[in-house]
Amino acid sequence: AADYGFLLKLSQFAINEEAWAMVDPSGSLSHDAADVAIDISGKTTLDIIGMIEADEAGMQPPMPAVESLNITELSAKVLGAALTATGAFTFDNSMGMPMPLGEATVDVTGANALIQGLIATGLLAEQDAMGAQMMMGMFMVPSGDDALTSKIEVKEGMQVLVNGQPLP
């Protein structure tokens, strides 16, 4: 296995007010510049030569085997809402399908204000917003004013827990 990493940062991506006027003339949404960051790393086995040879021979290529994934930073700040996530997972590849073990924490702020702004602009129907808010309520817990958090754990036997509650 060898180390891998991926880093992407988009900082202060802005749209001019003329473009905003076409989508949000009333100013219901935050027009602040957007930030997006992805910083992941880990270990994987990747047989590039075997993949090339299999492609040339018309055969099934060897599958990459991810051994670990470290989520150093996964974040987005867009339209006044912010999402951040961190975590770490290891993978058991002995059964053909990678079986993860580990946990991640996800924090969201400003989601309800964003949903209300999208409704006000007409970009989101109220009944669709209700479904999104119900899903947030099922998988996240309040952690402040318009702030939510979620802890996702994957344990032995593919048992997935969200905030300590097992998923069916």
Helices and strands as residue ranges (DSSP letters): E 2-13, H 17-23, E 34-45, H 48-57, E 65-78, E 81-92, E 99-109, H 111-121, H 126-139, E 141-144, E 147-155, G 156-158, E 159-162, E 165-166
